[in-house]
């Protein structure tokens, strides 16, 4: 019986943390890293682009809950 109470207490606490973290999602800000066409550059205000870098950055931002 104690195990069940402990389990549900931990589960409730974990769910509370999940809903709290879902509320305060930061926005993914790429200002300074995009050119006039919207291409994401490797360096801030740079002129070198890499499709893999941009795609990986967007996927990581999405996976970590950022609003992209």
C-alpha positions as a Markdown table, in Angstrom:
| # | Residue | x | y | z |
|---|---|---|---|---|
| 1 | Unk | 0.0 | 0.0 | 0.0 |
| 2 | Unk | 2.9 | 2.4 | 0.8 |
| 3 | Unk | 4.4 | 1.6 | -2.6 |
| 4 | Unk | 1.2 | 2.6 | -4.4 |
| 5 | Unk | 0.9 | 5.9 | -2.5 |
| 6 | Unk | 4.6 | 6.7 | -3.2 |
| 7 | Unk | 4.2 | 5.8 | -6.9 |
| 8 | Unk | 1.1 | 8.1 | -7.3 |
| 9 | Unk | 2.8 | 10.9 | -5.4 |
| 10 | Unk | 5.8 | 10.7 | -7.6 |
| 11 | Unk | 3.7 | 10.4 | -10.7 |
| 12 | Unk | 1.6 | 13.5 | -9.7 |
| 13 | Unk | 4.8 | 15.5 | -9.0 |
| 14 | Unk | 6.3 | 14.5 | -12.3 |
| 15 | Unk | 3.1 | 15.5 | -14.2 |
| 16 | Unk | 3.0 | 18.8 | -12.4 |
| 17 | Unk | 6.6 | 19.5 | -13.5 |
| 18 | Unk | 5.7 | 18.6 | -17.1 |
| 19 | Unk | 2.8 | 20.9 | -17.3 |
| 20 | Unk | 4.8 | 23.8 | -15.7 |
| 21 | Unk | 7.6 | 23.4 | -18.2 |
| 22 | Unk | 5.1 | 23.3 | -21.2 |
| 23 | Unk | 3.8 | 26.7 | -20.3 |
| 24 | Unk | 7.1 | 28.7 | -20.4 |
| 25 | Unk | 8.3 | 27.7 | -23.9 |
| 26 | Unk | 10.9 | 30.2 | -25.2 |
| 27 | Unk | 10.7 | 31.2 | -28.9 |
| 28 | Unk | 13.5 | 30.1 | -31.3 |
| 29 | Unk | 15.1 | 33.4 | -32.3 |
| 30 | Unk | 17.3 | 33.3 | -35.4 |
| 31 | Unk | 17.6 | 37.1 | -36.0 |
| 32 | Unk | 21.1 | 37.8 | -37.0 |
| 33 | Unk | 21.5 | 34.3 | -38.4 |
| 34 | Unk | 19.3 | 34.6 | -41.5 |
| 35 | Unk | 19.9 | 36.3 | -44.8 |
| 36 | Unk | 17.4 | 38.3 | -46.9 |
| 37 | Unk | 16.0 | 35.0 | -48.3 |
| 38 | Unk | 15.5 | 33.4 | -44.8 |
| 39 | Unk | 18.5 | 31.0 | -45.1 |
| 40 | Unk | 20.1 | 30.3 | -41.7 |
| 41 | Unk | 23.8 | 31.0 | -41.7 |
| 42 | Unk | 26.5 | 29.3 | -39.7 |
| 43 | Unk | 27.8 | 32.4 | -38.0 |
| 44 | Unk | 25.9 | 35.5 | -36.8 |
| 45 | Unk | 25.8 | 38.0 | -39.6 |
| 46 | Unk | 27.8 | 35.5 | -41.7 |
| 47 | Unk | 27.6 | 34.6 | -45.3 |
| 48 | Unk | 28.3 | 30.9 | -45.1 |
| 49 | Unk | 25.3 | 28.5 | -45.1 |
| 50 | Unk | 25.1 | 24.8 | -44.5 |
| 51 | Unk | 21.8 | 23.0 | -45.0 |
| 52 | Unk | 22.7 | 20.3 | -42.5 |
| 53 | Unk | 23.5 | 22.9 | -39.8 |
| 54 | Unk | 20.2 | 24.7 | -40.3 |
| 55 | Unk | 18.1 | 21.6 | -40.4 |
| 56 | Unk | 19.8 | 20.2 | -37.3 |
| 57 | Unk | 19.3 | 23.5 | -35.4 |
| 58 | Unk | 15.6 | 23.4 | -36.2 |
| 59 | Unk | 15.2 | 19.8 | -35.3 |
| 60 | Unk | 16.9 | 20.3 | -32.0 |
| 61 | Unk | 14.8 | 23.4 | -31.2 |
| 62 | Unk | 11.6 | 21.4 | -32.0 |
| 63 | Unk | 12.7 | 18.4 | -29.9 |
| 64 | Unk | 13.4 | 20.6 | -26.9 |
| 65 | Unk | 10.0 | 22.2 | -27.1 |
| 66 | Unk | 10.8 | 25.6 | -28.7 |
| 67 | Unk | 8.2 | 27.3 | -30.7 |
| 68 | Unk | 9.7 | 27.4 | -34.2 |
